[in-house]
């Protein structure tokens, strides 16, 4: 009897320890948002090759191919409607820009623009030459609005550069971050899912970030009453192992589930007013409707290093060029004309013949050879 009692007493603390261990293990299991944030932060710390594709509702299809060595060295090539249009190289503080197909860049569609007061630099860009400024590299941190949101849609080169910072904030502002499970009917509605399922044959998983609910009538007069991008944005992250391989984003007002329900008579009438404000361009924060896809082709140490191109033309100041190529939408107040980097010339002067003399000493541009072509 005493032996049996001793055995029972011995097993009690072992069982309790096992329960504590199991409970602790469950508590430590990473939530979907923690997983996505870890994967995104890992990408920010790695060299990578990826494509950034955007189809805005009110603009051309844009594709940026990026070779990212680190925050100070990267190469990007922009295609507009399927045709190469321009490319940049960033190395330390330097920025080199080449316009491949001027008519596909809005700021060049009227001819050579002034660049920081120089018609000559605009002409060199129109002729397809690399133009270099040793001090014009964009900041390593993304530009933000007065409310702290990352600016998107001002320039495709900048959007592609800062996209992973943007995604981290998008996950933070989501109402729900959920691991894809079509059998979870408490969350999943197939009719409301704009994205393809993960490829299970490749061991792929998917994690979704859902939009915030639309503001209700009771929020009138408060900051919460303003409909923002976070109310209309859904994102799907496709993951293999510990690596994000693809990201799909949809920002839509017309297809927002709450607005669709209101149109069928089963939702709040106030949501129909939000829709009408959007259509009339009267929302306090205009919603930039788009579909965006990121494909990550490589990540790690095998990414080829990036260096400045050869045979460049030196520019006195190109600090305002990125963000001034004319891609920004008029609704944001950042687009329609030529912002500070490109003061409007109005002349639309054609480029000079290739090989034309460069400015005299003290002029805006001169030819220089640097390192290898990217």
C-alpha positions in Angstrom: 0.0 0.0 0.0 2.7 2.5 1.0 4.5 1.7 -2.3 1.4 2.5 -4.3 0.9 5.8 -2.3 4.5 6.7 -3.0 4.0 6.1 -6.7 0.9 8.3 -6.8 2.6 11.1 -5.0 5.5 10.9 -7.4 3.3 11.1 -10.5 1.3 14.1 -9.3 4.1 16.7 -9.7 5.1 15.0 -13.0 1.6 15.4 -14.4 1.4 19.0 -13.2 4.7 19.8 -14.8 3.5 18.3 -18.1 0.4 20.3 -18.0 2.3 23.5 -17.3 4.7 22.7 -20.2 1.8 22.1 -22.6 0.0 25.2 -21.5 3.2 27.3 -21.9 3.8 25.8 -25.3 0.3 26.8 -26.5 0.8 30.3 -25.1 4.0 30.7 -27.0 2.6 29.5 -30.3 3.0 32.4 -32.7 -0.1 34.1 -33.8 -0.6 34.7 -37.6 0.2 38.4 -37.3 3.4 37.6 -35.4 4.4 35.2 -38.1 3.8 37.6 -40.9 5.7 40.4 -39.1 8.6 38.1 -38.5 8.7 37.1 -42.2 8.5 40.7 -43.4 11.2 41.9 -41.0 13.4 39.0 -42.2 12.9 40.2 -45.8 13.9 43.8 -44.8 17.2 42.5 -43.5 18.0 40.3 -46.5 19.2 40.9 -50.1 16.4 40.1 -52.4 15.1 40.0 -56.0 11.4 40.7 -56.4 8.8 42.3 -58.7 6.2 44.9 -57.6 3.2 45.0 -59.9 0.4 47.5 -59.5 -2.8 47.9 -61.4 -4.4 51.2 -60.2 -8.0 51.9 -61.1 -7.1 55.3 -62.6 -3.7 54.7 -64.1 -1.5 52.4 -66.2 -0.3 49.0 -65.2 3.1 49.3 -63.6 5.7 46.6 -63.0 9.0 47.3 -61.1 11.7 44.7 -61.0 14.0 45.2 -58.0 17.4 43.8 -57.2 18.0 44.8 -53.6 21.5 44.4 -52.1 20.7 46.5 -49.0 19.0 49.8 -48.0 21.9 51.7 -49.6 22.4 49.7 -52.9 19.6 48.6 -55.2 18.5 48.6 -58.8 15.0 49.0 -60.2 13.6 48.8 -63.7 10.1 50.2 -64.4 7.8 48.8 -67.1 4.6 50.7 -68.0 1.9 48.7 -69.7 4.3 45.9 -70.4 7.1 48.0 -71.9 10.4 49.1 -70.2 10.2 52.8 -69.4 12.9 53.8 -67.0 15.5 52.4 -64.5 17.4 53.7 -61.5 20.4 52.7 -59.5 20.9 53.8 -55.9 24.4 53.4 -54.3 25.1 55.0 -51.0 24.0 58.7 -51.4 24.0 58.6 -55.2 21.1 58.2 -57.6 21.4 57.4 -61.3 18.3 57.6 -63.6 17.8 56.5 -67.2 14.6 57.1 -69.2 14.2 54.2 -71.7 10.9 55.2 -73.3 10.1 58.9 -72.6 6.4 58.8 -73.8 5.6 56.2 -71.1 6.8 58.6 -68.4 4.0 61.2 -67.8 6.5 64.0 -66.9 8.2 63.5 -70.3 5.2 63.3 -72.5 5.3 67.0 -73.4 9.0 66.9 -74.2 12.1 67.5 -72.2 11.2 68.9 -68.7 13.4 71.2 -66.7 15.2 69.3 -64.0 16.0 71.6 -61.0 16.0 74.5 -63.5 18.1 72.7 -66.1 16.6 72.0 -69.6 19.9 70.3 -70.5 19.5 67.5 -67.9 15.9 66.9 -69.2 17.3 66.6 -72.7 19.9 64.1 -71.6 17.2 62.0 -70.0 15.1 62.2 -73.1 18.0 60.9 -75.1 18.3 57.8 -73.0 21.5 58.6 -71.1 22.2 57.7 -67.5 22.0 60.9 -65.4 23.8 60.8 -62.0 23.6 62.9 -58.9 25.9 61.9 -56.0 23.6 63.3 -53.4 20.0 62.5 -54.7 19.4 59.0 -53.2 15.9 58.8 -51.6 15.7 58.4 -47.8 15.9 54.9 -46.4 12.6 55.6 -44.5 9.4 56.0 -46.5 7.7 59.4 -46.9 4.6 59.9 -44.8 1.4 62.0 -44.6 0.6 64.4 -41.8 -1.2 61.6 -40.1 1.8 59.3 -40.3 0.6 57.0 -43.1 3.2 55.9 -45.7 2.6 57.7 -49.0 1.7 55.4 -51.8 1.1 56.2 -55.4 3.4 59.2 -55.8 6.1 57.2 -57.6 6.4 53.6 -58.6 10.1 53.5 -57.9 9.5 54.7 -54.3 6.4 52.4 -53.9 8.5 49.4 -54.8 11.4 50.5 -52.5 9.2 50.9 -49.4 6.6 48.2 -50.0 7.7 45.9 -47.1 7.5 48.8 -44.6 4.1 49.5 -46.1 3.0 45.9 -45.6 4.2 45.9 -41.9 2.0 48.9 -41.2 -0.9 47.4 -43.2 -0.8 44.2 -41.0 -0.7 46.4 -37.9 -3.9 48.2 -39.0 -5.8 45.1 -40.1 -8.9 44.1 -38.1 -8.0 40.5 -38.3 -4.9 38.5 -39.4 -6.0 35.0 -40.1 -4.4 31.8 -41.3 -6.3 30.6 -44.4 -8.8 27.8 -43.7 -11.8 27.6 -46.0 -13.5 25.3 -43.5 -13.5 28.1 -40.9 -16.9 29.5 -41.7 -16.8 31.9 -38.8 -14.4 33.9 -40.9 -14.2 32.6 -44.5 -16.7 33.6 -47.2 -15.7 32.3 -50.6 -17.8 34.9 -52.4 -15.8 37.6 -50.6 -12.3 36.1 -51.3 -10.6 37.9 -54.2 -7.4 35.8 -54.1 -6.5 32.3 -55.3 -6.0 29.5 -52.6 -2.4 28.5 -51.6 -0.7 25.8 -53.6 -0.8 22.9 -51.2 1.3 20.7 -53.6 4.2 23.1 -52.9 3.6 23.2 -49.2 2.2 26.7 -49.5 0.2 28.4 -46.7 -1.7 31.7 -46.8 -2.3 34.3 -44.2 -4.8 37.1 -44.8 -5.1 40.6 -43.3 -8.7 41.8 -43.3 -9.9 45.4 -43.6 -11.2 47.4 -40.7 -15.0 47.7 -40.5 -16.5 50.8 -42.0 -17.2 53.7 -39.6 -20.7 53.8 -38.3 -23.1 56.7 -38.1 -22.4 57.0 -34.4 -18.8 58.0 -35.0 -19.8 61.2 -36.8 -17.7 64.2 -35.7 -14.8 62.1 -34.5 -11.6 60.9 -36.1 -13.1 57.4 -36.3 -15.8 58.7 -38.7 -13.2 59.1 -41.5 -13.1 56.1 -44.0 -9.5 55.3 -44.7 -7.6 52.9 -46.9 -7.5 50.4 -44.0 -11.3 50.1 -44.3 -11.0 48.8 -47.9 -7.7 46.9 -48.0 -7.4 43.1 -47.9 -4.0 41.3 -48.3 -3.0 37.7 -48.7 0.5 36.5 -47.9 1.6 33.2 -49.5 4.3 31.4 -47.5 6.5 28.4 -48.0 8.4 27.3 -45.0 9.5 30.5 -43.3 9.6 32.6 -46.4 7.0 34.9 -48.0 7.0 34.1 -51.7 4.0 36.2 -52.9 1.8 39.0 -51.7 -1.6 40.0 -53.1 -3.4 43.1 -52.2 -6.8 44.5 -53.2 -8.1 48.0 -52.3 -11.7 48.3 -53.4 -14.6 50.5 -52.4 -17.2 49.2 -54.8 -16.7 45.6 -53.8 -16.3 46.2 -50.1 -18.6 43.5 -48.4 -20.3 46.0 -46.1 -21.1 48.3 -49.0 -22.4 45.4 -51.1 -24.7 44.4 -48.2 -25.9 48.0 -47.9 -26.7 48.0 -51.6 -28.8 44.9 -51.2 -30.7 46.6 -48.3 -29.1 44.5 -45.6 -26.5 47.0 -44.3 -26.2 50.5 -43.0 -27.5 53.4 -45.2 -24.5 55.4 -43.9 -22.2 53.1 -45.9 -23.9 54.0 -49.1 -23.1 57.6 -48.3 -19.4 56.7 -48.0 -19.7 55.1 -51.5 -21.2 58.2 -53.0 -18.5 60.4 -51.3 -15.9 58.1 -52.9 -17.4 58.3 -56.3 -17.7 62.1 -56.1 -14.1 62.4 -54.8 -15.3 63.9 -51.5 -13.8 61.6 -49.0 -11.5 63.4 -46.5 -8.8 60.9 -47.4 -9.3 59.7 -51.0 -9.0 56.0 -51.5 -6.5 54.9 -54.1 -8.2 51.8 -55.6 -5.8 49.2 -56.9 -4.6 45.6 -57.1 -1.0 44.9 -56.2 1.2 41.8 -56.4 4.7 41.1 -55.1 6.6 38.1 -56.3 9.8 37.3 -54.3 12.1 35.4 -56.6 15.3 35.2 -54.4 16.2 36.2 -50.9 19.6 35.8 -49.2 23.2 36.2 -49.9 23.2 35.1 -53.6 21.8 38.4 -54.9 24.2 40.0 -57.3 25.8 43.2 -56.0 24.6 46.6 -57.4 27.0 49.3 -58.7 26.6 52.6 -60.5 26.5 52.6 -64.4 29.2 53.7 -66.7 29.1 56.8 -69.0 26.9 58.9 -66.9 26.0 62.6 -67.2 26.4 64.4 -63.9 23.5 66.5 -62.7 23.7 69.5 -60.3 20.5 68.4 -58.4 18.1 65.6 -59.0 16.9 65.4 -55.4 13.2 65.9 -56.4 13.1 63.6 -59.4 11.6 60.5 -57.7 8.1 61.5 -56.8 8.0 63.9 -59.8 7.7 61.6 -62.7 4.0 62.4 -63.1 2.5 59.1 -61.9 0.7 60.5 -58.8 -3.0 60.8 -59.0 -4.7 64.2 -59.0 -7.0 63.2 -56.1 -4.1 63.2 -53.7 -2.9 66.6 -54.8 0.5 65.1 -55.5 0.2 64.4 -59.2 -1.2 66.3 -62.1 1.6 68.7 -62.9 5.3 68.5 -62.3 6.2 68.9 -58.6 9.5 70.6 -57.4 11.9 68.2 -59.0 10.5 69.0 -62.5 9.4 72.6 -62.7 7.1 72.8 -65.8 9.0 74.2 -68.7 6.0 74.8 -71.0 8.2 74.7 -74.0 8.2 70.9 -74.6 11.6 71.3 -76.3 12.9 68.2 -78.2 16.2 66.7 -77.1 19.4 67.8 -78.7 21.2 65.6 -81.2 23.2 62.9 -79.4 26.8 64.1 -79.2 25.8 67.7 -78.9 28.2 69.9 -76.8 27.8 69.8 -73.0 27.5 73.1 -71.0 30.6 75.2 -70.6 32.5 75.0 -67.3 30.1 75.9 -64.5 27.1 74.5 -66.4 24.6 71.9 -65.1 26.0 68.7 -66.6 29.2 66.9 -67.6 30.1 63.4 -68.7 31.8 61.0 -66.3 32.6 57.3 -66.3 32.0 55.3 -63.2 32.0 51.6 -62.3 30.2 48.7 -64.0 26.7 48.7 -65.5 24.1 47.3 -63.1 
